[in-house]
Amino acid sequence: MKYVVVAAGLIVAVNLLAGDRGLPALLESRRDTARLTAQITVLRAENAALAARIHALTSDPATIEAVARQTLGLIRPDEIVVRVGRP
């Protein structure tokens, strides 16, 4: 009877240390959880920045004007364009 209990204990110990759901798998799972949590935090910050940019591009006149000037080369009616450099 003693041998059966010892054998069962050894099987459980080996399973804990080397099994598919043992200690190494648990540690790897915790590392993955920490890595993914950090990645989620970064993605949420990026998402918030993009949402703020969208809001500015749709409702902030200064941002809309800056984009129109940069990408479309637009100017105000009372401004004069002076080009410096090669023609």
MOHU-V131251 format. One record per residue. N is the residue number from 1. RES is the residue in one small letter. OMEGA is omega in whole degrees, -180 to 180 (* if undefined). D_FIRST is the distance of its C-alpha to the first C-alpha in whole Angstrom. Layout:
n & res & omega & d_first
N & RES & OMEGA & D_FIRST
N & RES & OMEGA & D_FIRST
This chain:
n & res & omega & d_first
1 & m & 179 & 0
2 & k & -178 & 4
3 & y & 180 & 5
4 & v & 179 & 5
5 & v & 179 & 7
6 & v & 179 & 9
7 & a & 178 & 10
8 & a & 178 & 11
9 & g & 178 & 12
10 & l & 179 & 14
11 & i & 179 & 15
12 & v & -180 & 17
13 & a & 179 & 18
14 & v & 179 & 20
15 & n & 178 & 21
16 & l & -175 & 23
17 & l & -173 & 25
18 & a & -176 & 26
19 & g & 180 & 25
20 & d & -180 & 28
21 & r & -177 & 28
22 & g & -177 & 27
23 & l & 178 & 28
24 & p & 179 & 31
25 & a & 178 & 32
26 & l & 179 & 32
27 & l & 178 & 34
28 & e & 178 & 37
29 & s & 178 & 37
30 & r & 177 & 38
31 & r & 178 & 41
32 & d & 179 & 42
33 & t & 180 & 42
34 & a & 180 & 44
35 & r & -179 & 46
36 & l & 176 & 47
37 & t & 177 & 48
38 & a & 179 & 51
39 & q & 178 & 52
40 & i & 179 & 52
41 & t & 179 & 54
42 & v & -179 & 57
43 & l & 177 & 57
44 & r & 178 & 58
45 & a & 177 & 61
46 & e & 180 & 62
47 & n & 179 & 62
48 & a & 178 & 64
49 & a & 178 & 67
50 & l & 178 & 67
51 & a & 177 & 68
52 & a & 178 & 70
53 & r & 178 & 72
54 & i & 179 & 72
55 & h & 180 & 74
56 & a & -178 & 76
57 & l & -179 & 77
58 & t & -174 & 78
59 & s & -178 & 80
60 & d & -177 & 81
61 & p & 180 & 84
62 & a & 179 & 84
63 & t & 179 & 81
64 & i & 179 & 83
65 & e & -180 & 86
66 & a & 179 & 84
67 & v & 179 & 82
68 & a & 179 & 86
69 & r & -176 & 87
70 & q & -172 & 85
71 & t & -176 & 84
72 & l & -180 & 87
73 & g & -178 & 90
74 & l & 176 & 91
75 & i & 176 & 94
76 & r & -179 & 95
77 & p & -177 & 99
78 & d & -180 & 101
79 & e & 177 & 99
80 & i & 180 & 100
81 & v & 176 & 98
82 & v & -179 & 99
83 & r & 179 & 98
84 & v & 179 & 98
85 & g & -178 & 97
86 & r & 178 & 98
87 & p & * & 99
